[in-house]
Amino acid sequence: MKMPIVLAALGVSGLTATAVVAQGPSVSRGQAFAQANCASCHAIDRTGESPLRQAPPFRTLHHRYPVEDIAESLAEGIVTAHPGMPQFQLEMGEIGDLIAYLKTLEK
């Protein structure tokens, strides 16, 4: 079952899954991915409001569920109930990077 997670649209990251997996998850790559692909709708930092009011700030996602639990949905393709959220899929390396970044927002 896909979780109705609100995340931003997938863009071209320029990273290959093989190279990223070999290096391990990177918080800075995850933050860069979020900035490039998510920040137009979501607040991606520790402060600030989401540009799109109904898009939850990333810093609150861990209050809804463990962010590690979204890995499968990110790999299979995020589908949401609202029409403005595009469907997308991330590569394994991108998933690890994004989750590593989301974990830093839990503190």
Backbone as XML, in Angstrom:
<?xml version="1.0"?>
<chain id="A" units="angstrom">
  <residue number="1" name="MET">
    <atom name="N" x="0.840" y="-1.176" z="0.000"/>
    <atom name="CA" x="0.000" y="0.000" z="0.000"/>
    <atom name="C" x="0.884" y="1.238" z="0.000"/>
  </residue>
  <residue number="2" name="LYS">
    <atom name="N" x="0.619" y="2.172" z="-0.855"/>
    <atom name="CA" x="1.405" y="3.396" z="-0.924"/>
    <atom name="C" x="0.888" y="4.381" z="0.112"/>
  </residue>
  <residue number="3" name="MET">
    <atom name="N" x="1.816" y="5.004" z="0.802"/>
    <atom name="CA" x="1.444" y="5.977" z="1.815"/>
    <atom name="C" x="1.118" y="7.298" z="1.137"/>
  </residue>
  <residue number="4" name="PRO">
    <atom name="N" x="0.064" y="7.978" z="1.550"/>
    <atom name="CA" x="-0.257" y="9.270" z="0.944"/>
    <atom name="C" x="0.653" y="10.355" z="1.502"/>
  </residue>
  <residue number="5" name="ILE">
    <atom name="N" x="1.857" y="10.374" z="1.025"/>
    <atom name="CA" x="2.862" y="11.307" z="1.483"/>
    <atom name="C" x="2.906" y="12.477" z="0.521"/>
  </residue>
  <residue number="6" name="VAL">
    <atom name="N" x="3.053" y="13.657" z="1.052"/>
    <atom name="CA" x="3.137" y="14.821" z="0.198"/>
    <atom name="C" x="4.604" y="15.215" z="0.089"/>
  </residue>
  <residue number="7" name="LEU">
    <atom name="N" x="5.174" y="14.957" z="-1.063"/>
    <atom name="CA" x="6.545" y="15.357" z="-1.367"/>
    <atom name="C" x="6.555" y="16.021" z="-2.719"/>
  </residue>
  <residue number="8" name="ALA">
    <atom name="N" x="7.621" y="16.656" z="-3.054"/>
    <atom name="CA" x="7.667" y="17.414" z="-4.305"/>
    <atom name="C" x="7.995" y="16.539" z="-5.495"/>
  </residue>
  <residue number="9" name="ALA">
    <atom name="N" x="7.888" y="17.106" z="-6.663"/>
    <atom name="CA" x="8.092" y="16.380" z="-7.906"/>
    <atom name="C" x="9.553" y="16.008" z="-8.103"/>
  </residue>
  <residue number="10" name="LEU">
    <atom name="N" x="9.759" y="14.876" z="-8.749"/>
    <atom name="CA" x="11.099" y="14.402" z="-9.046"/>
    <atom name="C" x="11.717" y="15.227" z="-10.160"/>
  </residue>
  <residue number="11" name="GLY">
    <atom name="N" x="12.947" y="15.627" z="-9.962"/>
    <atom name="CA" x="13.694" y="16.342" z="-10.998"/>
    <atom name="C" x="14.909" y="15.523" z="-11.354"/>
  </residue>
  <residue number="12" name="VAL">
    <atom name="N" x="15.703" y="16.020" z="-12.242"/>
    <atom name="CA" x="16.918" y="15.311" z="-12.620"/>
    <atom name="C" x="17.981" y="15.660" z="-11.602"/>
  </residue>
  <residue number="13" name="SER">
    <atom name="N" x="18.481" y="14.664" z="-10.897"/>
    <atom name="CA" x="19.455" y="14.931" z="-9.846"/>
    <atom name="C" x="20.879" y="14.830" z="-10.346"/>
  </residue>
  <residue number="14" name="GLY">
    <atom name="N" x="21.099" y="14.129" z="-11.430"/>
    <atom name="CA" x="22.455" y="13.976" z="-11.942"/>
    <atom name="C" x="23.247" y="12.912" z="-11.211"/>
  </residue>
  <residue number="15" name="LEU">
    <atom name="N" x="22.639" y="12.214" z="-10.262"/>
    <atom name="CA" x="23.333" y="11.179" z="-9.505"/>
    <atom name="C" x="22.893" y="9.819" z="-9.998"/>
  </residue>
  <residue number="16" name="THR">
    <atom name="N" x="23.817" y="8.896" z="-10.082"/>
    <atom name="CA" x="23.423" y="7.537" z="-10.429"/>
    <atom name="C" x="23.237" y="6.750" z="-9.150"/>
  </residue>
  <residue number="17" name="ALA">
    <atom name="N" x="22.301" y="5.840" z="-9.146"/>
    <atom name="CA" x="22.021" y="5.049" z="-7.953"/>
    <atom name="C" x="23.242" y="4.257" z="-7.532"/>
  </residue>
  <residue number="18" name="THR">
    <atom name="N" x="23.986" y="3.709" z="-8.474"/>
    <atom name="CA" x="25.159" y="2.909" z="-8.146"/>
    <atom name="C" x="26.204" y="3.739" z="-7.420"/>
  </residue>
  <residue number="19" name="ALA">
    <atom name="N" x="26.491" y="4.921" z="-7.915"/>
    <atom name="CA" x="27.501" y="5.772" z="-7.294"/>
    <atom name="C" x="27.066" y="6.212" z="-5.909"/>
  </residue>
  <residue number="20" name="VAL">
    <atom name="N" x="25.795" y="6.549" z="-5.750"/>
    <atom name="CA" x="25.308" y="7.025" z="-4.472"/>
    <atom name="C" x="25.295" y="5.909" z="-3.444"/>
  </residue>
  <residue number="21" name="VAL">
    <atom name="N" x="24.833" y="4.726" z="-3.817"/>
    <atom name="CA" x="24.786" y="3.612" z="-2.884"/>
    <atom name="C" x="26.181" y="3.260" z="-2.412"/>
  </residue>
  <residue number="22" name="ALA">
    <atom name="N" x="27.152" y="3.294" z="-3.308"/>
    <atom name="CA" x="28.524" y="2.971" z="-2.942"/>
    <atom name="C" x="29.060" y="3.969" z="-1.916"/>
  </residue>
  <residue number="23" name="GLN">
    <atom name="N" x="28.628" y="5.224" z="-1.991"/>
    <atom name="CA" x="29.102" y="6.257" z="-1.079"/>
    <atom name="C" x="28.281" y="6.311" z="0.202"/>
  </residue>
  <residue number="24" name="GLY">
    <atom name="N" x="27.109" y="5.775" z="0.214"/>
    <atom name="CA" x="26.221" y="5.859" z="1.355"/>
    <atom name="C" x="25.380" y="7.115" z="1.288"/>
  </residue>
  <residue number="25" name="PRO">
    <atom name="N" x="24.349" y="7.191" z="2.132"/>
    <atom name="CA" x="23.457" y="8.345" z="2.125"/>
    <atom name="C" x="24.207" y="9.635" z="2.467"/>
  </residue>
  <residue number="26" name="SER">
    <atom name="N" x="23.779" y="10.707" z="1.867"/>
    <atom name="CA" x="24.390" y="12.013" z="2.075"/>
    <atom name="C" x="23.329" y="13.035" z="2.451"/>
  </residue>
  <residue number="27" name="VAL">
    <atom name="N" x="23.469" y="13.635" z="3.621"/>
    <atom name="CA" x="22.548" y="14.670" z="4.060"/>
    <atom name="C" x="22.588" y="15.851" z="3.103"/>
  </residue>
  <residue number="28" name="SER">
    <atom name="N" x="23.789" y="16.252" z="2.672"/>
    <atom name="CA" x="23.886" y="17.420" z="1.790"/>
    <atom name="C" x="23.244" y="17.148" z="0.431"/>
  </residue>
  <residue number="29" name="ARG">
    <atom name="N" x="23.392" y="15.935" z="-0.110"/>
    <atom name="CA" x="22.711" y="15.604" z="-1.366"/>
    <atom name="C" x="21.202" y="15.568" z="-1.163"/>
  </residue>
  <residue number="30" name="GLY">
    <atom name="N" x="20.756" y="15.048" z="-0.016"/>
    <atom name="CA" x="19.322" y="15.023" z="0.279"/>
    <atom name="C" x="18.744" y="16.419" z="0.407"/>
  </residue>
  <residue number="31" name="GLN">
    <atom name="N" x="19.483" y="17.307" z="1.041"/>
    <atom name="CA" x="19.033" y="18.691" z="1.171"/>
    <atom name="C" x="18.992" y="19.365" z="-0.203"/>
  </residue>
  <residue number="32" name="ALA">
    <atom name="N" x="20.008" y="19.131" z="-1.011"/>
    <atom name="CA" x="20.038" y="19.710" z="-2.357"/>
    <atom name="C" x="18.874" y="19.182" z="-3.197"/>
  </residue>
  <residue number="33" name="PHE">
    <atom name="N" x="18.569" y="17.887" z="-3.076"/>
    <atom name="CA" x="17.437" y="17.310" z="-3.796"/>
    <atom name="C" x="16.142" y="17.978" z="-3.350"/>
  </residue>
  <residue number="34" name="ALA">
    <atom name="N" x="15.950" y="18.120" z="-2.034"/>
    <atom name="CA" x="14.739" y="18.743" z="-1.508"/>
    <atom name="C" x="14.625" y="20.190" z="-1.983"/>
  </residue>
  <residue number="35" name="GLN">
    <atom name="N" x="15.735" y="20.910" z="-1.978"/>
    <atom name="CA" x="15.710" y="22.306" z="-2.431"/>
    <atom name="C" x="15.325" y="22.388" z="-3.902"/>
  </residue>
  <residue number="36" name="ALA">
    <atom name="N" x="15.905" y="21.537" z="-4.720"/>
    <atom name="CA" x="15.653" y="21.581" z="-6.158"/>
    <atom name="C" x="14.263" y="21.085" z="-6.542"/>
  </residue>
  <residue number="37" name="ASN">
    <atom name="N" x="13.716" y="20.136" z="-5.784"/>
    <atom name="CA" x="12.501" y="19.449" z="-6.214"/>
    <atom name="C" x="11.286" y="19.619" z="-5.317"/>
  </residue>
  <residue number="38" name="CYS">
    <atom name="N" x="11.484" y="20.108" z="-4.117"/>
    <atom name="CA" x="10.392" y="20.117" z="-3.147"/>
    <atom name="C" x="10.061" y="21.504" z="-2.599"/>
  </residue>
  <residue number="39" name="ALA">
    <atom name="N" x="11.048" y="22.398" z="-2.586"/>
    <atom name="CA" x="10.905" y="23.684" z="-1.904"/>
    <atom name="C" x="9.883" y="24.624" z="-2.534"/>
  </residue>
  <residue number="40" name="SER">
    <atom name="N" x="9.477" y="24.375" z="-3.758"/>
    <atom name="CA" x="8.475" y="25.257" z="-4.356"/>
    <atom name="C" x="7.102" y="25.078" z="-3.708"/>
  </residue>
  <residue number="41" name="CYS">
    <atom name="N" x="6.884" y="23.953" z="-3.029"/>
    <atom name="CA" x="5.604" y="23.711" z="-2.345"/>
    <atom name="C" x="5.770" y="23.523" z="-0.833"/>
  </residue>
  <residue number="42" name="HIS">
    <atom name="N" x="6.843" y="22.850" z="-0.419"/>
    <atom name="CA" x="7.059" y="22.499" z="0.989"/>
    <atom name="C" x="8.119" y="23.373" z="1.635"/>
  </residue>
  <residue number="43" name="ALA">
    <atom name="N" x="7.935" y="23.660" z="2.923"/>
    <atom name="CA" x="9.020" y="24.220" z="3.723"/>
    <atom name="C" x="9.968" y="23.051" z="3.975"/>
  </residue>
  <residue number="44" name="ILE">
    <atom name="N" x="11.213" y="23.189" z="3.566"/>
    <atom name="CA" x="12.134" y="22.061" z="3.683"/>
    <atom name="C" x="13.146" y="22.249" z="4.806"/>
  </residue>
  <residue number="45" name="ASP">
    <atom name="N" x="13.108" y="23.377" z="5.491"/>
    <atom name="CA" x="14.070" y="23.665" z="6.556"/>
    <atom name="C" x="13.404" y="23.588" z="7.926"/>
  </residue>
  <residue number="46" name="ARG">
    <atom name="N" x="14.168" y="23.929" z="8.947"/>
    <atom name="CA" x="13.670" y="23.873" z="10.331"/>
    <atom name="C" x="12.664" y="24.971" z="10.653"/>
  </residue>
  <residue number="47" name="THR">
    <atom name="N" x="12.596" y="25.994" z="9.826"/>
    <atom name="CA" x="11.674" y="27.105" z="10.074"/>
    <atom name="C" x="10.994" y="27.482" z="8.770"/>
  </residue>
  <residue number="48" name="GLY">
    <atom name="N" x="10.012" y="28.335" z="8.885"/>
    <atom name="CA" x="9.342" y="28.867" z="7.707"/>
    <atom name="C" x="8.078" y="28.108" z="7.359"/>
  </residue>
  <residue number="49" name="GLU">
    <atom name="N" x="7.247" y="28.790" z="6.601"/>
    <atom name="CA" x="5.979" y="28.233" z="6.147"/>
    <atom name="C" x="6.148" y="27.626" z="4.752"/>
  </residue>
  <residue number="50" name="SER">
    <atom name="N" x="5.347" y="26.638" z="4.460"/>
    <atom name="CA" x="5.356" y="26.050" z="3.120"/>
    <atom name="C" x="4.765" y="27.055" z="2.135"/>
  </residue>
  <residue number="51" name="PRO">
    <atom name="N" x="5.392" y="27.223" z="0.963"/>
    <atom name="CA" x="4.826" y="28.115" z="-0.053"/>
    <atom name="C" x="3.400" y="27.721" z="-0.456"/>
  </residue>
  <residue number="52" name="LEU">
    <atom name="N" x="3.125" y="26.432" z="-0.455"/>
    <atom name="CA" x="1.780" y="25.926" z="-0.727"/>
    <atom name="C" x="1.188" y="25.542" z="0.628"/>
  </residue>
  <residue number="53" name="ARG">
    <atom name="N" x="0.164" y="26.253" z="1.056"/>
    <atom name="CA" x="-0.361" y="26.113" z="2.420"/>
    <atom name="C" x="-0.675" y="24.670" z="2.811"/>
  </residue>
  <residue number="54" name="GLN">
    <atom name="N" x="-1.228" y="23.882" z="1.906"/>
    <atom name="CA" x="-1.609" y="22.514" z="2.251"/>
    <atom name="C" x="-0.437" y="21.525" z="2.220"/>
  </residue>
  <residue number="55" name="ALA">
    <atom name="N" x="0.727" y="21.959" z="1.786"/>
    <atom name="CA" x="1.906" y="21.084" z="1.739"/>
    <atom name="C" x="2.588" y="21.104" z="3.107"/>
  </residue>
  <residue number="56" name="PRO">
    <atom name="N" x="2.671" y="19.975" z="3.778"/>
    <atom name="CA" x="3.251" y="19.976" z="5.127"/>
    <atom name="C" x="4.748" y="20.295" z="5.102"/>
  </residue>
  <residue number="57" name="PRO">
    <atom name="N" x="5.205" y="21.059" z="6.084"/>
    <atom name="CA" x="6.645" y="21.289" z="6.206"/>
    <atom name="C" x="7.358" y="19.956" z="6.438"/>
  </residue>
  <residue number="58" name="PHE">
    <atom name="N" x="8.506" y="19.786" z="5.828"/>
    <atom name="CA" x="9.251" y="18.539" z="5.996"/>
    <atom name="C" x="9.606" y="18.284" z="7.455"/>
  </residue>
  <residue number="59" name="ARG">
    <atom name="N" x="9.806" y="19.340" z="8.238"/>
    <atom name="CA" x="10.197" y="19.167" z="9.636"/>
    <atom name="C" x="9.095" y="18.529" z="10.488"/>
  </residue>
  <residue number="60" name="THR">
    <atom name="N" x="7.871" y="18.434" z="9.935"/>
    <atom name="CA" x="6.762" y="17.833" z="10.688"/>
    <atom name="C" x="6.451" y="16.408" z="10.255"/>
  </residue>
  <residue number="61" name="LEU">
    <atom name="N" x="7.081" y="15.921" z="9.200"/>
    <atom name="CA" x="6.745" y="14.594" z="8.685"/>
    <atom name="C" x="6.935" y="13.500" z="9.722"/>
  </residue>
  <residue number="62" name="HIS">
    <atom name="N" x="7.990" y="13.604" z="10.544"/>
    <atom name="CA" x="8.261" y="12.551" z="11.535"/>
    <atom name="C" x="7.206" y="12.507" z="12.639"/>
  </residue>
  <residue number="63" name="HIS">
    <atom name="N" x="6.374" y="13.530" z="12.757"/>
    <atom name="CA" x="5.268" y="13.497" z="13.718"/>
    <atom name="C" x="4.127" y="12.618" z="13.214"/>
  </residue>
  <residue number="64" name="ARG">
    <atom name="N" x="4.088" y="12.393" z="11.910"/>
    <atom name="CA" x="3.023" y="11.594" z="11.291"/>
    <atom name="C" x="3.388" y="10.114" z="11.213"/>
  </residue>
  <residue number="65" name="TYR">
    <atom name="N" x="4.678" y="9.824" z="10.978"/>
    <atom name="CA" x="5.158" y="8.446" z="10.808"/>
    <atom name="C" x="6.675" y="8.495" z="10.777"/>
  </residue>
  <residue number="66" name="PRO">
    <atom name="N" x="7.339" y="7.373" z="11.043"/>
    <atom name="CA" x="8.805" y="7.347" z="10.918"/>
    <atom name="C" x="9.193" y="7.611" z="9.459"/>
  </residue>
  <residue number="67" name="VAL">
    <atom name="N" x="10.095" y="8.560" z="9.227"/>
    <atom name="CA" x="10.437" y="8.909" z="7.847"/>
    <atom name="C" x="11.066" y="7.738" z="7.102"/>
  </residue>
  <residue number="68" name="GLU">
    <atom name="N" x="11.670" y="6.803" z="7.817"/>
    <atom name="CA" x="12.231" y="5.623" z="7.155"/>
    <atom name="C" x="11.147" y="4.818" z="6.452"/>
  </residue>
  <residue number="69" name="ASP">
    <atom name="N" x="9.923" y="4.925" z="6.945"/>
    <atom name="CA" x="8.811" y="4.159" z="6.376"/>
    <atom name="C" x="8.407" y="4.625" z="4.979"/>
  </residue>
  <residue number="70" name="ILE">
    <atom name="N" x="8.883" y="5.775" z="4.539"/>
    <atom name="CA" x="8.491" y="6.257" z="3.216"/>
    <atom name="C" x="9.394" y="5.719" z="2.105"/>
  </residue>
  <residue number="71" name="ALA">
    <atom name="N" x="10.448" y="4.998" z="2.453"/>
    <atom name="CA" x="11.392" y="4.504" z="1.439"/>
    <atom name="C" x="10.691" y="3.698" z="0.348"/>
  </residue>
  <residue number="72" name="GLU">
    <atom name="N" x="9.833" y="2.786" z="0.728"/>
    <atom name="CA" x="9.146" y="1.955" z="-0.261"/>
    <atom name="C" x="8.253" y="2.798" z="-1.166"/>
  </residue>
  <residue number="73" name="SER">
    <atom name="N" x="7.531" y="3.745" z="-0.573"/>
    <atom name="CA" x="6.665" y="4.605" z="-1.372"/>
    <atom name="C" x="7.473" y="5.466" z="-2.334"/>
  </residue>
  <residue number="74" name="LEU">
    <atom name="N" x="8.628" y="5.933" z="-1.890"/>
    <atom name="CA" x="9.474" y="6.738" z="-2.769"/>
    <atom name="C" x="9.989" y="5.910" z="-3.938"/>
  </residue>
  <residue number="75" name="ALA">
    <atom name="N" x="10.292" y="4.640" z="-3.698"/>
    <atom name="CA" x="10.795" y="3.760" z="-4.751"/>
    <atom name="C" x="9.685" y="3.360" z="-5.734"/>
  </residue>
  <residue number="76" name="GLU">
    <atom name="N" x="8.487" y="3.125" z="-5.207"/>
    <atom name="CA" x="7.379" y="2.673" z="-6.050"/>
    <atom name="C" x="6.676" y="3.815" z="-6.761"/>
  </residue>
  <residue number="77" name="GLY">
    <atom name="N" x="6.735" y="4.981" z="-6.179"/>
    <atom name="CA" x="6.079" y="6.152" z="-6.756"/>
    <atom name="C" x="5.066" y="6.725" z="-5.792"/>
  </residue>
  <residue number="78" name="ILE">
    <atom name="N" x="5.270" y="7.954" z="-5.428"/>
    <atom name="CA" x="4.369" y="8.642" z="-4.507"/>
    <atom name="C" x="3.097" y="9.020" z="-5.258"/>
  </residue>
  <residue number="79" name="VAL">
    <atom name="N" x="1.971" y="8.718" z="-4.648"/>
    <atom name="CA" x="0.675" y="9.116" z="-5.185"/>
    <atom name="C" x="-0.065" y="9.792" z="-4.045"/>
  </residue>
  <residue number="80" name="THR">
    <atom name="N" x="-0.617" y="10.967" z="-4.308"/>
    <atom name="CA" x="-1.336" y="11.685" z="-3.261"/>
    <atom name="C" x="-2.759" y="11.960" z="-3.698"/>
  </residue>
  <residue number="81" name="ALA">
    <atom name="N" x="-3.549" y="12.375" z="-2.737"/>
    <atom name="CA" x="-4.962" y="12.620" z="-3.011"/>
    <atom name="C" x="-5.216" y="13.987" z="-3.640"/>
  </residue>
  <residue number="82" name="HIS">
    <atom name="N" x="-4.272" y="14.898" z="-3.538"/>
    <atom name="CA" x="-4.545" y="16.212" z="-4.114"/>
    <atom name="C" x="-3.958" y="16.345" z="-5.516"/>
  </residue>
  <residue number="83" name="PRO">
    <atom name="N" x="-4.672" y="17.048" z="-6.392"/>
    <atom name="CA" x="-4.313" y="17.077" z="-7.812"/>
    <atom name="C" x="-3.010" y="17.809" z="-8.143"/>
  </residue>
  <residue number="84" name="GLY">
    <atom name="N" x="-2.555" y="18.710" z="-7.318"/>
    <atom name="CA" x="-1.353" y="19.472" z="-7.626"/>
    <atom name="C" x="-0.062" y="18.717" z="-7.412"/>
  </residue>
  <residue number="85" name="MET">
    <atom name="N" x="-0.122" y="17.583" z="-6.743"/>
    <atom name="CA" x="1.074" y="16.819" z="-6.429"/>
    <atom name="C" x="1.334" y="15.803" z="-7.523"/>
  </residue>
  <residue number="86" name="PRO">
    <atom name="N" x="2.422" y="15.977" z="-8.281"/>
    <atom name="CA" x="2.722" y="15.012" z="-9.339"/>
    <atom name="C" x="3.196" y="13.672" z="-8.776"/>
  </residue>
  <residue number="87" name="GLN">
    <atom name="N" x="3.029" y="12.616" z="-9.540"/>
    <atom name="CA" x="3.539" y="11.307" z="-9.148"/>
    <atom name="C" x="4.997" y="11.223" z="-9.592"/>
  </residue>
  <residue number="88" name="PHE">
    <atom name="N" x="5.818" y="10.609" z="-8.772"/>
    <atom name="CA" x="7.221" y="10.453" z="-9.123"/>
    <atom name="C" x="7.833" y="9.277" z="-8.403"/>
  </residue>
  <residue number="89" name="GLN">
    <atom name="N" x="9.013" y="8.853" z="-8.867"/>
    <atom name="CA" x="9.785" y="7.778" z="-8.255"/>
    <atom name="C" x="11.221" y="8.246" z="-8.089"/>
  </residue>
  <residue number="90" name="LEU">
    <atom name="N" x="11.857" y="7.829" z="-7.009"/>
    <atom name="CA" x="13.262" y="8.148" z="-6.771"/>
    <atom name="C" x="14.105" y="6.900" z="-6.925"/>
  </residue>
  <residue number="91" name="GLU">
    <atom name="N" x="15.356" y="7.089" z="-7.269"/>
    <atom name="CA" x="16.326" y="5.999" z="-7.306"/>
    <atom name="C" x="16.748" y="5.683" z="-5.879"/>
  </residue>
  <residue number="92" name="MET">
    <atom name="N" x="17.307" y="4.502" z="-5.654"/>
    <atom name="CA" x="17.684" y="4.068" z="-4.304"/>
    <atom name="C" x="18.615" y="5.071" z="-3.620"/>
  </residue>
  <residue number="93" name="GLY">
    <atom name="N" x="19.608" y="5.559" z="-4.318"/>
    <atom name="CA" x="20.531" y="6.526" z="-3.723"/>
    <atom name="C" x="19.840" y="7.817" z="-3.333"/>
  </residue>
  <residue number="94" name="GLU">
    <atom name="N" x="18.927" y="8.282" z="-4.171"/>
    <atom name="CA" x="18.186" y="9.500" z="-3.875"/>
    <atom name="C" x="17.301" y="9.309" z="-2.647"/>
  </residue>
  <residue number="95" name="ILE">
    <atom name="N" x="16.725" y="8.129" z="-2.516"/>
    <atom name="CA" x="15.889" y="7.827" z="-1.346"/>
    <atom name="C" x="16.716" y="7.909" z="-0.068"/>
  </residue>
  <residue number="96" name="GLY">
    <atom name="N" x="17.866" y="7.263" z="-0.064"/>
    <atom name="CA" x="18.737" y="7.295" z="1.113"/>
    <atom name="C" x="19.152" y="8.710" z="1.463"/>
  </residue>
  <residue number="97" name="ASP">
    <atom name="N" x="19.486" y="9.493" z="0.455"/>
    <atom name="CA" x="19.891" y="10.879" z="0.678"/>
    <atom name="C" x="18.748" y="11.699" z="1.270"/>
  </residue>
  <residue number="98" name="LEU">
    <atom name="N" x="17.555" y="11.580" z="0.679"/>
    <atom name="CA" x="16.419" y="12.367" z="1.154"/>
    <atom name="C" x="16.035" y="11.962" z="2.571"/>
  </residue>
  <residue number="99" name="ILE">
    <atom name="N" x="16.014" y="10.683" z="2.860"/>
    <atom name="CA" x="15.677" y="10.234" z="4.217"/>
    <atom name="C" x="16.738" y="10.700" z="5.207"/>
  </residue>
  <residue number="100" name="ALA">
    <atom name="N" x="18.006" y="10.648" z="4.825"/>
    <atom name="CA" x="19.077" y="11.140" z="5.703"/>
    <atom name="C" x="18.844" y="12.616" z="6.027"/>
  </residue>
  <residue number="101" name="TYR">
    <atom name="N" x="18.450" y="13.394" z="5.030"/>
    <atom name="CA" x="18.169" y="14.808" z="5.279"/>
    <atom name="C" x="16.936" y="14.982" z="6.173"/>
  </residue>
  <residue number="102" name="LEU">
    <atom name="N" x="15.857" y="14.242" z="5.889"/>
    <atom name="CA" x="14.645" y="14.348" z="6.705"/>
    <atom name="C" x="14.924" y="14.008" z="8.163"/>
  </residue>
  <residue number="103" name="LYS">
    <atom name="N" x="15.812" y="13.036" z="8.394"/>
    <atom name="CA" x="16.163" y="12.667" z="9.774"/>
    <atom name="C" x="16.813" y="13.833" z="10.518"/>
  </residue>
  <residue number="104" name="THR">
    <atom name="N" x="17.550" y="14.696" z="9.815"/>
    <atom name="CA" x="18.178" y="15.841" z="10.497"/>
    <atom name="C" x="17.141" y="16.844" z="10.963"/>
  </residue>
  <residue number="105" name="LEU">
    <atom name="N" x="15.956" y="16.843" z="10.376"/>
    <atom name="CA" x="14.908" y="17.791" z="10.756"/>
    <atom name="C" x="14.120" y="17.329" z="11.985"/>
  </residue>
  <residue number="106" name="GLU">
    <atom name="N" x="14.381" y="16.120" z="12.449"/>
    <atom name="CA" x="13.670" y="15.581" z="13.610"/>
    <atom name="C" x="14.196" y="16.150" z="14.918"/>
  </residue>
  <residue number="107" name="LYS">
    <atom name="N" x="15.354" y="16.721" z="14.913"/>
    <atom name="CA" x="16.001" y="17.185" z="16.159"/>
    <atom name="C" x="15.542" y="18.555" z="16.551"/>
  </residue>
</chain>
